[in-house]
Amino acid sequence: GAVSYMFNKRGIIIFNGKEVSEEAIMEVALNHEVEDINSNEDATIEVVCGFEQFETLKEDFDKQNIKYLNAEISMIPSLMIPVSDKEVAQKILNLIDKIEENDDVQNVYHNAEFSDEIYESLEE
């Protein structure tokens, strides 16, 4: 259905950039078909790969004894929708909270992208 076009199943492996060098990560990642390597502001390094490559890539990091903080299959939105209206943002976040409270729900994926201003205004 339409949902499969909005979200793509991806493997995401996250490293602590303070403990693992980007070179070491790149060295392993380049042997696989990775889609993206991101260095984040919080000093984490994120490797994004296709669903099919995930297990092999993860095993390769294990073999090289390169420790990761987290490795999981996730749904990545193919298109992010910027939300700049504070009320709308609050409604979306409230809805996500309500859905997450349901014991039958494992993960909630959305493609709303909130600006820093929105986050700051909601924390007040």
N, C-alpha and C positions, 0 to 999 in steps of 0.2 A: 504493500500500500504506500500511501504518500509519506508515511513516517520514515521509511527507509531512505528517502531522498534528503530529509531534513537533518538526520543524524547519521554519522558514520561510526561503525564499531572500530575502535582503535585500541592498541596497547599503549599504555603510558608507564614509563619507568622513571622514577624520580630519585635523584642523587643529591647528597649534601655536597655542594660545591666547595665547602671548606675542607672536606675530607677526601674528596675524589677530584682529580684534575680533569678538566675538560678534554685534554689530550688523550688521557687514558680511556675516557668514555668514547671519544671519537674513534679511537683505534679499533675498538670492538664494534661500534655501531656501523662503521663504514664497510664491515664485512657482511652487513645485512642491508636489506632495503628499508632504511629508516626514512620517515617522511620529514621529520623535523627534529632539531636539537635547539632547545631554548634555554638561555641563562636568564633566570628571574631575579628580581630585585632582592628577594629574600635569600639570595645565595644558593638557591636550589638550581639544579640542572635537570631539564625534562627531556626525555627522549620519547618521541611519538613514532609508533610503527603500525603497520597494517595488522589487523587481527590475526592473519595467518602466520606472520613472522614472530609474533609475541613470545611464544614458548621457546623457540630456538634462540632468540635474542637474549631472553632472560637466562637460559641455561649457559649461554656463552659468557655473560657477566659473572655467573656463579663459578664457572670453570676458571676464569681469570682472577677469581677472588676479589671482584670489584663489588663492594657493598652498596646496595640501594636502600633508600628509605621506604619506598613503596613501589609495587608493581601491580598493575591491575588493567583489566579490560574496561574501557569506558565508552560512552557514546559522545562523540564530538559533534557539535552542531556545524553544518556546512555553511550556515549563514547566521551571523549574530545580528540581533535586532536592538539597536540602541534605544534605551528608555531614559528620557530626560525629565519626564513629568514625575514629580515627587509622589503624588497620590497614587498614580499607576504603579510606580515602583513598590510602594508600600503594600498595595493590594497583591502584587505578584509575590513578594516575599512572604506575606501572610499566608497566601495559598500554598506556597512551597512548604512552609512550616506545618500547616495543617495536614498536608499529604504525608510529610515525613513522620508525623505522629502516629499514623496508621501502622500497626504492627506487621501488616501484610506487605508493606512497601519496603523494598530493599534499597533502591536508589531513585533519585529524582533528577532528571536531566531537563535543562531548559536552554533557550537561546537568547534570553534577555541579557543585554549588556548594560550594566549600570555605570555611570560616570562616577569618579571619585567624589564629586560634589554631592551626588545622590547619597552615597554611602555615609558621608560625613553628616548630611542633614538628617538622616534616619537615626543616627546614633545619639542625637541630642535628646 
